[in-house]
């Protein structure tokens, strides 16, 4: 899981230009146990991003993992290429 | 700029355990010109994160760059290790 792999996954020559947005969150907890807040934070973040761009929930993929005291959240969003920024 | 470099930047043997949170956003714009929304989004993101954890503004570093049609926003936050999640 690395930033920009999401972008590289489609051929550069694809005729239908798409916009993509990737959000990565990594939280290193120093000793504190218990559930992490990243999954809850995810919904709030998408709500904030949706103020700037229109998001189709079908085009959102979310991946959460927890390893070595670091919780990671990856959100990939595909946006139609013709889409302008949503009006606030 | 790579996810987890922020975490690796401190020696693993550091006696004062710290919590860290890293947020990376990458926005690939397909042909659309004009200013990106990431810098504006940054403040909203921090406001959302602050609902979950207390943030000391002195411990927040932000980096924005724009290259090859991809805008990237990197936010690194250091949290005191003893800090529990803020009550909502």
Backbone of each chain as nested JSON, in Angstrom:
{
  "chains": [
    {"id": "A", "residues": [
      {"number": 1, "name": "UNK", "atoms": {"N": [0.859, -1.191, 0.0], "CA": [0.0, 0.0, 0.0], "C": [0.89, 1.234, 0.0]}},
      {"number": 2, "name": "UNK", "atoms": {"N": [0.896, 1.943, -1.075], "CA": [1.779, 3.093, -1.164], "C": [1.06, 4.204, -1.906]}},
      {"number": 3, "name": "UNK", "atoms": {"N": [1.285, 5.406, -1.449], "CA": [0.641, 6.543, -2.095], "C": [0.99, 6.561, -3.575]}},
      {"number": 4, "name": "UNK", "atoms": {"N": [0.034, 6.853, -4.383], "CA": [0.153, 6.985, -5.834], "C": [0.023, 5.67, -6.575]}},
      {"number": 5, "name": "UNK", "atoms": {"N": [0.121, 4.523, -5.885], "CA": [-0.13, 3.255, -6.572], "C": [-1.548, 3.252, -7.146]}},
      {"number": 6, "name": "UNK", "atoms": {"N": [-2.447, 3.857, -6.403], "CA": [-3.835, 3.964, -6.861], "C": [-3.875, 4.685, -8.204]}},
      {"number": 7, "name": "UNK", "atoms": {"N": [-3.1, 5.721, -8.348], "CA": [-3.09, 6.475, -9.593], "C": [-2.411, 5.692, -10.705]}},
      {"number": 8, "name": "UNK", "atoms": {"N": [-1.384, 4.979, -10.353], "CA": [-0.625, 4.265, -11.369], "C": [-1.363, 3.042, -11.882]}},
      {"number": 9, "name": "UNK", "atoms": {"N": [-2.432, 2.651, -11.174], "CA": [-3.111, 1.403, -11.514], "C": [-3.857, 1.474, -12.843]}},
      {"number": 10, "name": "UNK", "atoms": {"N": [-4.081, 2.665, -13.367], "CA": [-4.78, 2.759, -14.648], "C": [-3.801, 3.216, -15.72]}},
      {"number": 11, "name": "UNK", "atoms": {"N": [-3.959, 2.705, -16.923], "CA": [-3.034, 3.113, -17.977], "C": [-3.141, 4.599, -18.258]}},
      {"number": 12, "name": "UNK", "atoms": {"N": [-1.989, 5.224, -18.476], "CA": [-1.966, 6.672, -18.696], "C": [-2.707, 7.042, -19.965]}},
      {"number": 13, "name": "UNK", "atoms": {"N": [-2.842, 6.064, -20.877], "CA": [-3.443, 6.352, -22.168], "C": [-4.957, 6.152, -22.163]}},
      {"number": 14, "name": "UNK", "atoms": {"N": [-5.532, 5.864, -21.015], "CA": [-6.973, 5.634, -20.945], "C": [-7.7, 6.835, -21.548]}},
      {"number": 15, "name": "UNK", "atoms": {"N": [-8.615, 6.585, -22.479], "CA": [-9.274, 7.708, -23.16], "C": [-10.19, 8.502, -22.228]}},
      {"number": 16, "name": "UNK", "atoms": {"N": [-10.847, 7.826, -21.291], "CA": [-11.76, 8.528, -20.398], "C": [-10.985, 9.058, -19.205]}},
      {"number": 17, "name": "UNK", "atoms": {"N": [-10.712, 10.35, -19.233], "CA": [-9.945, 10.953, -18.149], "C": [-10.747, 10.888, -16.86]}},
      {"number": 18, "name": "UNK", "atoms": {"N": [-10.115, 10.432, -15.827], "CA": [-10.779, 10.34, -14.528], "C": [-10.005, 11.16, -13.516]}},
      {"number": 19, "name": "UNK", "atoms": {"N": [-10.758, 11.704, -12.579], "CA": [-10.106, 12.306, -11.428], "C": [-10.089, 11.27, -10.318]}},
      {"number": 20, "name": "UNK", "atoms": {"N": [-9.024, 11.307, -9.531], "CA": [-8.924, 10.385, -8.428], "C": [-8.473, 11.143, -7.195]}},
      {"number": 21, "name": "UNK", "atoms": {"N": [-8.97, 10.668, -6.083], "CA": [-8.541, 11.239, -4.81], "C": [-8.181, 10.084, -3.893]}},
      {"number": 22, "name": "UNK", "atoms": {"N": [-7.017, 10.156, -3.305], "CA": [-6.597, 9.127, -2.367], "C": [-6.31, 9.775, -1.017]}},
      {"number": 23, "name": "UNK", "atoms": {"N": [-6.844, 9.169, 0.009], "CA": [-6.585, 9.641, 1.372], "C": [-5.941, 8.502, 2.147]}},
      {"number": 24, "name": "UNK", "atoms": {"N": [-4.799, 8.773, 2.739], "CA": [-4.139, 7.79, 3.59], "C": [-3.987, 8.376, 4.977]}},
      {"number": 25, "name": "UNK", "atoms": {"N": [-4.384, 7.608, 5.952], "CA": [-4.167, 8.009, 7.33], "C": [-3.383, 6.926, 8.03]}},
      {"number": 26, "name": "UNK", "atoms": {"N": [-2.373, 7.314, 8.762], "CA": [-1.62, 6.358, 9.561], "C": [-1.533, 6.909, 10.979]}},
      {"number": 27, "name": "UNK", "atoms": {"N": [-1.902, 6.086, 11.939], "CA": [-1.891, 6.508, 13.335], "C": [-1.021, 5.552, 14.131]}},
      {"number": 28, "name": "UNK", "atoms": {"N": [0.06, 6.086, 14.648], "CA": [0.953, 5.293, 15.48], "C": [0.579, 5.52, 16.931]}},
      {"number": 29, "name": "UNK", "atoms": {"N": [0.106, 4.467, 17.552], "CA": [-0.279, 4.584, 18.953], "C": [0.864, 4.137, 19.843]}},
      {"number": 30, "name": "UNK", "atoms": {"N": [1.238, 4.992, 20.757], "CA": [2.375, 4.684, 21.633], "C": [1.858, 3.984, 22.889]}},
      {"number": 31, "name": "UNK", "atoms": {"N": [1.696, 2.697, 22.79], "CA": [1.33, 1.928, 23.981], "C": [-0.152, 1.861, 24.258]}},
      {"number": 32, "name": "UNK", "atoms": {"N": [-0.899, 2.827, 23.783], "CA": [-2.324, 2.823, 24.107], "C": [-3.026, 1.684, 23.37]}},
      {"number": 33, "name": "UNK", "atoms": {"N": [-3.79, 0.919, 24.129], "CA": [-4.504, -0.208, 23.54], "C": [-5.925, 0.22, 23.202]}},
      {"number": 34, "name": "UNK", "atoms": {"N": [-6.647, -0.711, 22.649], "CA": [-8.052, -0.449, 22.396], "C": [-8.305, -0.064, 20.962]}},
      {"number": 35, "name": "UNK", "atoms": {"N": [-9.563, 0.032, 20.613], "CA": [-9.915, 0.314, 19.219], "C": [-9.416, 1.675, 18.787]}},
      {"number": 36, "name": "UNK", "atoms": {"N": [-9.037, 1.753, 17.561], "CA": [-8.554, 3.0, 17.021], "C": [-9.729, 3.826, 16.513]}},
      {"number": 37, "name": "UNK", "atoms": {"N": [-9.499, 5.122, 16.38], "CA": [-10.588, 5.995, 15.93], "C": [-10.612, 6.16, 14.412]}},
      {"number": 38, "name": "UNK", "atoms": {"N": [-9.656, 5.572, 13.72], "CA": [-9.592, 5.803, 12.269], "C": [-10.867, 5.397, 11.517]}},
      {"number": 39, "name": "UNK", "atoms": {"N": [-11.437, 4.225, 11.795], "CA": [-12.66, 3.888, 11.054], "C": [-13.779, 4.906, 11.249]}},
      {"number": 40, "name": "UNK", "atoms": {"N": [-13.898, 5.435, 12.471], "CA": [-14.931, 6.454, 12.69], "C": [-14.569, 7.76, 11.988]}},
      {"number": 41, "name": "UNK", "atoms": {"N": [-13.276, 8.081, 12.058], "CA": [-12.796, 9.306, 11.416], "C": [-13.048, 9.289, 9.908]}},
      {"number": 42, "name": "UNK", "atoms": {"N": [-12.973, 8.11, 9.338], "CA": [-13.159, 7.947, 7.888], "C": [-14.461, 8.581, 7.388]}},
      {"number": 43, "name": "UNK", "atoms": {"N": [-15.567, 8.307, 8.09], "CA": [-16.861, 8.838, 7.645], "C": [-16.883, 10.358, 7.728]}},
      {"number": 44, "name": "UNK", "atoms": {"N": [-16.3, 10.891, 8.797], "CA": [-16.248, 12.35, 8.927], "C": [-15.4, 12.968, 7.818]}},
      {"number": 45, "name": "UNK", "atoms": {"N": [-14.3, 12.299, 7.489], "CA": [-13.425, 12.836, 6.439], "C": [-14.15, 12.875, 5.099]}},
      {"number": 46, "name": "UNK", "atoms": {"N": [-14.875, 11.806, 4.789], "CA": [-15.59, 11.774, 3.509], "C": [-16.651, 12.867, 3.463]}},
      {"number": 47, "name": "UNK", "atoms": {"N": [-17.254, 13.128, 4.618], "CA": [-18.264, 14.187, 4.669], "C": [-17.614, 15.543, 4.368]}},
      {"number": 48, "name": "UNK", "atoms": {"N": [-16.41, 15.743, 4.884], "CA": [-15.691, 17.001, 4.636], "C": [-15.294, 17.111, 3.163]}},
      {"number": 49, "name": "UNK", "atoms": {"N": [-14.747, 16.024, 2.63], "CA": [-14.31, 16.051, 1.229], "C": [-15.495, 16.31, 0.312]}},
      {"number": 50, "name": "UNK", "atoms": {"N": [-16.662, 15.778, 0.681], "CA": [-17.856, 15.942, -0.153], "C": [-18.318, 17.392, -0.22]}},
      {"number": 51, "name": "UNK", "atoms": {"N": [-17.774, 18.245, 0.655], "CA": [-18.096, 19.676, 0.557], "C": [-17.366, 20.301, -0.638]}},
      {"number": 52, "name": "UNK", "atoms": {"N": [-16.286, 19.652, -1.067], "CA": [-15.463, 20.215, -2.143], "C": [-15.714, 19.539, -3.49]}},
      {"number": 53, "name": "UNK", "atoms": {"N": [-15.973, 18.246, -3.435], "CA": [-16.23, 17.514, -4.678], "C": [-17.395, 16.572, -4.461]}},
      {"number": 54, "name": "UNK", "atoms": {"N": [-18.141, 16.321, -5.533], "CA": [-19.237, 15.374, -5.431], "C": [-18.671, 13.959, -5.415]}},
      {"number": 55, "name": "UNK", "atoms": {"N": [-19.098, 13.165, -4.459], "CA": [-18.586, 11.804, -4.309], "C": [-19.719, 10.81, -4.534]}},
      {"number": 56, "name": "UNK", "atoms": {"N": [-19.457, 9.856, -5.407], "CA": [-20.382, 8.754, -5.622], "C": [-19.943, 7.611, -4.706]}},
      {"number": 57, "name": "UNK", "atoms": {"N": [-20.808, 7.228, -3.778], "CA": [-20.401, 6.228, -2.774], "C": [-19.989, 4.903, -3.401]}},
      {"number": 58, "name": "UNK", "atoms": {"N": [-20.487, 4.632, -4.603], "CA": [-20.099, 3.394, -5.286], "C": [-18.645, 3.426, -5.727]}},
      {"number": 59, "name": "UNK", "atoms": {"N": [-18.084, 4.612, -5.779], "CA": [-16.719, 4.766, -6.286], "C": [-15.708, 4.98, -5.166]}},
      {"number": 60, "name": "UNK", "atoms": {"N": [-16.123, 4.638, -3.959], "CA": [-15.239, 4.795, -2.81], "C": [-14.82, 3.418, -2.309]}},
      {"number": 61, "name": "UNK", "atoms": {"N": [-13.523, 3.191, -2.22], "CA": [-13.054, 1.946, -1.616], "C": [-12.227, 2.281, -0.385]}},
      {"number": 62, "name": "UNK", "atoms": {"N": [-12.437, 1.493, 0.654], "CA": [-11.787, 1.766, 1.936], "C": [-11.054, 0.515, 2.393]}},
      {"number": 63, "name": "UNK", "atoms": {"N": [-9.852, 0.718, 2.885], "CA": [-9.058, -0.402, 3.389], "C": [-8.464, 0.013, 4.729]}},
      {"number": 64, "name": "UNK", "atoms": {"N": [-8.658, -0.827, 5.725], "CA": [-8.111, -0.54, 7.049], "C": [-7.202, -1.678, 7.451]}},
      {"number": 65, "name": "UNK", "atoms": {"N": [-6.05, -1.363, 8.002], "CA": [-5.219, -2.426, 8.556], "C": [-4.501, -1.933, 9.802]}},
      {"number": 66, "name": "UNK", "atoms": {"N": [-4.08, -2.878, 10.582], "CA": [-3.471, -2.569, 11.87], "C": [-2.261, -3.482, 12.024]}},
      {"number": 67, "name": "UNK", "atoms": {"N": [-1.087, -2.897, 12.049], "CA": [0.115, -3.715, 12.146], "C": [1.205, -2.954, 12.869]}},
      {"number": 68, "name": "UNK", "atoms": {"N": [1.832, -3.617, 13.802], "CA": [2.984, -3.045, 14.483], "C": [2.692, -1.749, 15.206]}},
      {"number": 69, "name": "UNK", "atoms": {"N": [1.498, -1.642, 15.799], "CA": [1.158, -0.445, 16.548], "C": [0.773, 0.735, 15.675]}},
      {"number": 70, "name": "UNK", "atoms": {"N": [0.711, 0.504, 14.37], "CA": [0.3, 1.568, 13.455], "C": [-0.996, 1.15, 12.76]}},
      {"number": 71, "name": "UNK", "atoms": {"N": [-2.024, 1.95, 12.932], "CA": [-3.28, 1.716, 12.225], "C": [-3.248, 2.524, 10.936]}},
      {"number": 72, "name": "UNK", "atoms": {"N": [-3.639, 1.897, 9.853], "CA": [-3.615, 2.59, 8.576], "C": [-4.987, 2.53, 7.924]}},
      {"number": 73, "name": "UNK", "atoms": {"N": [-5.367, 3.627, 7.381], "CA": [-6.65, 3.721, 6.686], "C": [-6.376, 4.28, 5.292]}},
      {"number": 74, "name": "UNK", "atoms": {"N": [-6.885, 3.595, 4.292], "CA": [-6.699, 4.029, 2.909], "C": [-8.065, 4.192, 2.268]}},
      {"number": 75, "name": "UNK", "atoms": {"N": [-8.321, 5.36, 1.724], "CA": [-9.582, 5.626, 1.04], "C": [-9.269, 6.051, -0.385]}},
      {"number": 76, "name": "UNK", "atoms": {"N": [-9.792, 5.33, -1.346], "CA": [-9.599, 5.666, -2.752], "C": [-10.928, 6.066, -3.358]}},
      {"number": 77, "name": "UNK", "atoms": {"N": [-10.957, 7.188, -4.032], "CA": [-12.196, 7.709, -4.603], "C": [-11.968, 8.007, -6.079]}},
      {"number": 78, "name": "UNK", "atoms": {"N": [-12.82, 7.442, -6.914], "CA": [-12.784, 7.781, -8.337], "C": [-13.857, 8.809, -8.625]}},
      {"number": 79, "name": "UNK", "atoms": {"N": [-13.472, 9.855, -9.334], "CA": [-14.395, 10.936, -9.66], "C": [-14.518, 11.022, -11.172]}},
      {"number": 80, "name": "UNK", "atoms": {"N": [-15.72, 11.213, -11.678], "CA": [-15.842, 11.411, -13.121], "C": [-14.983, 12.576, -13.581]}},
      {"number": 81, "name": "UNK", "atoms": {"N": [-14.307, 12.414, -14.697], "CA": [-13.354, 13.41, -15.15], "C": [-13.962, 14.756, -15.486]}},
      {"number": 82, "name": "UNK", "atoms": {"N": [-15.225, 14.731, -15.909], "CA": [-15.862, 15.977, -16.334], "C": [-16.396, 16.763, -15.148]}},
      {"number": 83, "name": "UNK", "atoms": {"N": [-16.28, 16.185, -13.966], "CA": [-16.94, 16.772, -12.813], "C": [-16.19, 17.997, -12.302]}},
      {"number": 84, "name": "UNK", "atoms": {"N": [-16.892, 19.068, -12.15], "CA": [-16.288, 20.268, -11.57], "C": [-16.456, 20.203, -10.058]}},
      {"number": 85, "name": "UNK", "atoms": {"N": [-15.759, 21.085, -9.384], "CA": [-15.876, 21.13, -7.931], "C": [-17.314, 21.449, -7.557]}},
      {"number": 86, "name": "UNK", "atoms": {"N": [-17.793, 20.794, -6.523], "CA": [-19.154, 21.043, -6.06], "C": [-19.241, 22.446, -5.478]}},
      {"number": 87, "name": "UNK", "atoms": {"N": [-20.37, 23.061, -5.682], "CA": [-20.569, 24.395, -5.108], "C": [-20.819, 24.251, -3.621]}},
      {"number": 88, "name": "UNK", "atoms": {"N": [-20.224, 25.155, -2.861], "CA": [-20.425, 25.076, -1.407], "C": [-21.652, 25.847, -1.001]}}
    ]},
    {"id": "B", "residues": [
      {"number": 1, "name": "UNK", "atoms": {"N": [8.486, 11.849, -0.323], "CA": [7.349, 11.864, 0.602], "C": [6.637, 10.519, 0.529]}},
      {"number": 2, "name": "UNK", "atoms": {"N": [6.729, 9.764, 1.553], "CA": [6.146, 8.426, 1.531], "C": [5.516, 8.131, 2.883]}},
      {"number": 3, "name": "UNK", "atoms": {"N": [4.389, 7.468, 2.834], "CA": [3.707, 7.126, 4.07], "C": [4.645, 6.335, 4.964]}},
      {"number": 4, "name": "UNK", "atoms": {"N": [4.626, 6.632, 6.221], "CA": [5.403, 5.963, 7.269], "C": [6.815, 6.523, 7.419]}},
      {"number": 5, "name": "UNK", "atoms": {"N": [7.314, 7.29, 6.467], "CA": [8.608, 7.933, 6.661], "C": [8.556, 8.829, 7.896]}},
      {"number": 6, "name": "UNK", "atoms": {"N": [7.407, 9.469, 8.087], "CA": [7.214, 10.32, 9.259], "C": [7.438, 9.512, 10.535]}},
      {"number": 7, "name": "UNK", "atoms": {"N": [6.929, 8.282, 10.551], "CA": [7.07, 7.453, 11.734], "C": [8.498, 6.954, 11.896]}},
      {"number": 8, "name": "UNK", "atoms": {"N": [9.122, 6.661, 10.781], "CA": [10.479, 6.11, 10.841], "C": [11.514, 7.165, 11.199]}},
      {"number": 9, "name": "UNK", "atoms": {"N": [11.11, 8.439, 11.15], "CA": [12.08, 9.503, 11.349], "C": [12.603, 9.587, 12.784]}},
      {"number": 10, "name": "UNK", "atoms": {"N": [11.913, 8.95, 13.716], "CA": [12.412, 8.983, 15.091], "C": [12.952, 7.606, 15.449]}},
      {"number": 11, "name": "UNK", "atoms": {"N": [14.018, 7.575, 16.24], "CA": [14.587, 6.279, 16.594], "C": [13.583, 5.44, 17.386]}},
      {"number": 12, "name": "UNK", "atoms": {"N": [13.553, 4.143, 17.086], "CA": [12.595, 3.258, 17.741], "C": [12.866, 3.178, 19.238]}},
      {"number": 13, "name": "UNK", "atoms": {"N": [14.095, 3.522, 19.64], "CA": [14.464, 3.382, 21.039], "C": [14.188, 4.653, 21.84]}},
      {"number": 14, "name": "UNK", "atoms": {"N": [13.555, 5.646, 21.214], "CA": [13.281, 6.891, 21.924], "C": [12.516, 6.59, 23.209]}},
      {"number": 15, "name": "UNK", "atoms": {"N": [12.989, 7.11, 24.329], "CA": [12.347, 6.777, 25.608], "C": [10.96, 7.388, 25.753]}},
      {"number": 16, "name": "UNK", "atoms": {"N": [10.748, 8.588, 25.202], "CA": [9.451, 9.238, 25.339], "C": [8.542, 8.787, 24.202]}},
      {"number": 17, "name": "UNK", "atoms": {"N": [7.627, 7.881, 24.542], "CA": [6.732, 7.352, 23.514], "C": [5.812, 8.46, 23.028]}},
      {"number": 18, "name": "UNK", "atoms": {"N": [5.715, 8.585, 21.747], "CA": [4.849, 9.604, 21.167], "C": [3.833, 8.938, 20.273]}},
      {"number": 19, "name": "UNK", "atoms": {"N": [2.672, 9.567, 20.214], "CA": [1.709, 9.153, 19.201], "C": [1.874, 10.062, 18.015]}},
      {"number": 20, "name": "UNK", "atoms": {"N": [1.668, 9.506, 16.843], "CA": [1.778, 10.301, 15.63], "C": [0.602, 9.978, 14.723]}},
      {"number": 21, "name": "UNK", "atoms": {"N": [0.202, 10.996, 14.017], "CA": [-0.851, 10.813, 13.027], "C": [-0.39, 11.456, 11.735]}},
      {"number": 22, "name": "UNK", "atoms": {"N": [-0.489, 10.709, 10.661], "CA": [-0.115, 11.26, 9.36], "C": [-1.31, 11.162, 8.41]}},
      {"number": 23, "name": "UNK", "atoms": {"N": [-1.581, 12.249, 7.737], "CA": [-2.647, 12.28, 6.743], "C": [-2.028, 12.653, 5.405]}},
      {"number": 24, "name": "UNK", "atoms": {"N": [-2.25, 11.839, 4.412], "CA": [-1.788, 12.154, 3.058], "C": [-2.99, 12.189, 2.136]}},
      {"number": 25, "name": "UNK", "atoms": {"N": [-3.08, 13.227, 1.363], "CA": [-4.113, 13.303, 0.331], "C": [-3.446, 13.532, -1.007]}},
      {"number": 26, "name": "UNK", "atoms": {"N": [-3.854, 12.786, -1.981], "CA": [-3.359, 13.0, -3.337], "C": [-4.565, 13.136, -4.247]}},
      {"number": 27, "name": "UNK", "atoms": {"N": [-4.57, 14.186, -5.04], "CA": [-5.693, 14.461, -5.934], "C": [-5.174, 14.563, -7.355]}},
      {"number": 28, "name": "UNK", "atoms": {"N": [-5.587, 13.615, -8.161], "CA": [-5.196, 13.628, -9.57], "C": [-6.3, 14.306, -10.363]}},
      {"number": 29, "name": "UNK", "atoms": {"N": [-5.976, 15.439, -10.939], "CA": [-6.957, 16.177, -11.73], "C": [-6.803, 15.815, -13.187]}},
      {"number": 30, "name": "UNK", "atoms": {"N": [-7.879, 15.395, -13.788], "CA": [-7.828, 14.963, -15.183], "C": [-8.13, 16.153, -16.086]}},
      {"number": 31, "name": "UNK", "atoms": {"N": [-7.102, 16.915, -16.37], "CA": [-7.266, 18.001, -17.336], "C": [-7.778, 19.296, -16.751]}},
      {"number": 32, "name": "UNK", "atoms": {"N": [-8.457, 19.213, -15.628], "CA": [-9.031, 20.434, -15.072], "C": [-7.916, 21.339, -14.55]}},
      {"number": 33, "name": "UNK", "atoms": {"N": [-7.967, 22.578, -14.94], "CA": [-6.959, 23.534, -14.502], "C": [-7.492, 24.308, -13.299]}},
      {"number": 34, "name": "UNK", "atoms": {"N": [-6.661, 25.174, -12.802], "CA": [-7.101, 26.043, -11.719], "C": [-6.63, 25.535, -10.372]}},
      {"number": 35, "name": "UNK", "atoms": {"N": [-6.834, 26.348, -9.364], "CA": [-6.344, 26.008, -8.034], "C": [-7.03, 24.764, -7.49]}},
      {"number": 36, "name": "UNK", "atoms": {"N": [-6.283, 24.002, -6.776], "CA": [-6.819, 22.788, -6.177], "C": [-7.468, 23.123, -4.844]}},
      {"number": 37, "name": "UNK", "atoms": {"N": [-8.326, 22.221, -4.398], "CA": [-9.025, 22.483, -3.139], "C": [-8.273, 21.941, -1.938]}},
      {"number": 38, "name": "UNK", "atoms": {"N": [-7.169, 21.246, -2.147], "CA": [-6.486, 20.611, -1.013], "C": [-6.057, 21.591, 0.08]}},
      {"number": 39, "name": "UNK", "atoms": {"N": [-5.461, 22.755, -0.287], "CA": [-5.062, 23.67, 0.796], "C": [-6.245, 24.124, 1.655]}},
      {"number": 40, "name": "UNK", "atoms": {"N": [-7.403, 24.329, 0.997], "CA": [-8.569, 24.722, 1.785], "C": [-9.08, 23.559, 2.63]}},
      {"number": 41, "name": "UNK", "atoms": {"N": [-9.029, 22.389, 2.033], "CA": [-9.493, 21.182, 2.718], "C": [-8.698, 20.908, 3.995]}},
      {"number": 42, "name": "UNK", "atoms": {"N": [-7.439, 21.309, 3.967], "CA": [-6.543, 21.044, 5.09], "C": [-7.108, 21.502, 6.445]}},
      {"number": 43, "name": "UNK", "atoms": {"N": [-7.634, 22.725, 6.477], "CA": [-8.16, 23.237, 7.748], "C": [-9.377, 22.45, 8.203]}},
      {"number": 44, "name": "UNK", "atoms": {"N": [-10.216, 22.094, 7.251], "CA": [-11.388, 21.301, 7.598], "C": [-10.981, 19.933, 8.141]}},
      {"number": 45, "name": "UNK", "atoms": {"N": [-9.946, 19.364, 7.555], "CA": [-9.488, 18.047, 8.002], "C": [-8.999, 18.109, 9.443]}},
      {"number": 46, "name": "UNK", "atoms": {"N": [-8.217, 19.138, 9.728], "CA": [-7.686, 19.256, 11.095], "C": [-8.819, 19.456, 12.098]}},
      {"number": 47, "name": "UNK", "atoms": {"N": [-9.845, 20.186, 11.668], "CA": [-10.985, 20.4, 12.554], "C": [-11.687, 19.064, 12.866]}},
      {"number": 48, "name": "UNK", "atoms": {"N": [-11.776, 18.216, 11.857], "CA": [-12.408, 16.904, 12.049], "C": [-11.549, 16.026, 12.955]}},
      {"number": 49, "name": "UNK", "atoms": {"N": [-10.246, 15.997, 12.693], "CA": [-9.347, 15.162, 13.491], "C": [-9.373, 15.606, 14.955]}},
      {"number": 50, "name": "UNK", "atoms": {"N": [-9.513, 16.917, 15.173], "CA": [-9.508, 17.459, 16.537], "C": [-10.732, 17.011, 17.336]}},
      {"number": 51, "name": "UNK", "atoms": {"N": [-11.726, 16.461, 16.661], "CA": [-12.865, 15.914, 17.39], "C": [-12.491, 14.6, 18.074]}},
      {"number": 52, "name": "UNK", "atoms": {"N": [-11.444, 13.969, 17.571], "CA": [-11.053, 12.658, 18.095], "C": [-9.846, 12.728, 19.021]}},
      {"number": 53, "name": "UNK", "atoms": {"N": [-8.931, 13.627, 18.694], "CA": [-7.726, 13.76, 19.508], "C": [-7.424, 15.241, 19.693]}},
      {"number": 54, "name": "UNK", "atoms": {"N": [-6.837, 15.545, 20.841], "CA": [-6.431, 16.935, 21.048], "C": [-5.187, 17.225, 20.218]}},
      {"number": 55, "name": "UNK", "atoms": {"N": [-5.202, 18.326, 19.503], "CA": [-4.09, 18.682, 18.625], "C": [-3.442, 19.975, 19.109]}},
      {"number": 56, "name": "UNK", "atoms": {"N": [-2.136, 19.921, 19.248], "CA": [-1.357, 21.118, 19.547], "C": [-0.862, 21.675, 18.212]}},
      {"number": 57, "name": "UNK", "atoms": {"N": [-1.304, 22.897, 17.889], "CA": [-0.989, 23.44, 16.559], "C": [0.513, 23.547, 16.305]}},
      {"number": 58, "name": "UNK", "atoms": {"N": [1.287, 23.656, 17.393], "CA": [2.739, 23.714, 17.225], "C": [3.304, 22.389, 16.731]}},
      {"number": 59, "name": "UNK", "atoms": {"N": [2.534, 21.332, 16.88], "CA": [3.023, 19.995, 16.531], "C": [2.449, 19.496, 15.213]}},
      {"number": 60, "name": "UNK", "atoms": {"N": [1.926, 20.442, 14.443], "CA": [1.356, 20.087, 13.153], "C": [2.241, 20.642, 12.042]}},
      {"number": 61, "name": "UNK", "atoms": {"N": [2.684, 19.796, 11.148], "CA": [3.406, 20.291, 9.982], "C": [2.625, 19.923, 8.722]}},
      {"number": 62, "name": "UNK", "atoms": {"N": [2.574, 20.869, 7.808], "CA": [1.779, 20.688, 6.594], "C": [2.668, 20.937, 5.388]}},
      {"number": 63, "name": "UNK", "atoms": {"N": [2.534, 20.088, 4.409], "CA": [3.295, 20.247, 3.18], "C": [2.362, 20.031, 1.998]}},
      {"number": 64, "name": "UNK", "atoms": {"N": [2.375, 20.967, 1.065], "CA": [1.546, 20.85, -0.136], "C": [2.449, 20.903, -1.348]}},
      {"number": 65, "name": "UNK", "atoms": {"N": [2.212, 20.039, -2.29], "CA": [2.955, 20.157, -3.535], "C": [2.07, 19.772, -4.712]}},
      {"number": 66, "name": "UNK", "atoms": {"N": [2.482, 20.21, -5.88], "CA": [1.687, 20.015, -7.086], "C": [2.645, 19.627, -8.194]}},
      {"number": 67, "name": "UNK", "atoms": {"N": [2.503, 18.414, -8.666], "CA": [3.433, 17.946, -9.695], "C": [2.738, 16.944, -10.6]}},
      {"number": 68, "name": "UNK", "atoms": {"N": [2.904, 17.136, -11.882], "CA": [2.394, 16.165, -12.837], "C": [0.902, 15.952, -12.78]}},
      {"number": 69, "name": "UNK", "atoms": {"N": [0.156, 17.023, -12.494], "CA": [-1.299, 16.888, -12.461], "C": [-1.825, 16.258, -11.189]}},
      {"number": 70, "name": "UNK", "atoms": {"N": [-0.929, 15.989, -10.239], "CA": [-1.346, 15.421, -8.952], "C": [-0.996, 16.401, -7.842]}},
      {"number": 71, "name": "UNK", "atoms": {"N": [-1.996, 16.842, -7.12], "CA": [-1.769, 17.693, -5.955], "C": [-1.664, 16.806, -4.727]}},
      {"number": 72, "name": "UNK", "atoms": {"N": [-0.675, 17.078, -3.902], "CA": [-0.495, 16.257, -2.708], "C": [-0.481, 17.129, -1.472]}},
      {"number": 73, "name": "UNK", "atoms": {"N": [-1.157, 16.66, -0.464], "CA": [-1.194, 17.343, 0.821], "C": [-0.73, 16.355, 1.884]}},
      {"number": 74, "name": "UNK", "atoms": {"N": [0.257, 16.781, 2.674], "CA": [0.774, 15.916, 3.732], "C": [0.655, 16.658, 5.057]}},
      {"number": 75, "name": "UNK", "atoms": {"N": [0.0, 16.045, 6.006], "CA": [-0.147, 16.637, 7.336], "C": [0.425, 15.659, 8.349]}},
      {"number": 76, "name": "UNK", "atoms": {"N": [1.406, 16.097, 9.108], "CA": [2.001, 15.273, 10.155], "C": [1.704, 15.891, 11.504]}},
      {"number": 77, "name": "UNK", "atoms": {"N": [1.199, 15.082, 12.411], "CA": [0.808, 15.573, 13.729], "C": [1.479, 14.727, 14.802]}},
      {"number": 78, "name": "UNK", "atoms": {"N": [2.185, 15.39, 15.698], "CA": [2.757, 14.675, 16.841], "C": [1.853, 14.868, 18.038]}},
      {"number": 79, "name": "UNK", "atoms": {"N": [1.555, 13.781, 18.714], "CA": [0.669, 13.824, 19.872], "C": [1.45, 13.35, 21.087]}},
      {"number": 80, "name": "UNK", "atoms": {"N": [1.276, 13.996, 22.221], "CA": [1.925, 13.488, 23.425], "C": [1.505, 12.044, 23.68]}},
      {"number": 81, "name": "UNK", "atoms": {"N": [2.456, 11.219, 24.056], "CA": [2.184, 9.794, 24.203], "C": [1.159, 9.449, 25.255]}},
      {"number": 82, "name": "UNK", "atoms": {"N": [1.015, 10.296, 26.269], "CA": [0.109, 9.974, 27.364], "C": [-1.317, 10.4, 27.055]}},
      {"number": 83, "name": "UNK", "atoms": {"N": [-1.466, 11.019, 25.906], "CA": [-2.754, 11.644, 25.616], "C": [-3.802, 10.615, 25.209]}},
      {"number": 84, "name": "UNK", "atoms": {"N": [-4.923, 10.667, 25.863], "CA": [-6.027, 9.785, 25.483], "C": [-6.873, 10.488, 24.443]}},
      {"number": 85, "name": "UNK", "atoms": {"N": [-7.753, 9.725, 23.829], "CA": [-8.643, 10.334, 22.84], "C": [-9.501, 11.393, 23.501]}},
      {"number": 86, "name": "UNK", "atoms": {"N": [-9.693, 12.488, 22.82], "CA": [-10.541, 13.555, 23.351], "C": [-11.98, 13.077, 23.413]}},
      {"number": 87, "name": "UNK", "atoms": {"N": [-12.68, 13.527, 24.415], "CA": [-14.106, 13.179, 24.523], "C": [-14.882, 13.995, 23.519]}},
      {"number": 88, "name": "UNK", "atoms": {"N": [-15.818, 13.37, 22.885], "CA": [-16.611, 14.115, 21.904], "C": [-17.777, 14.786, 22.591]}}
    ]}
  ]
}
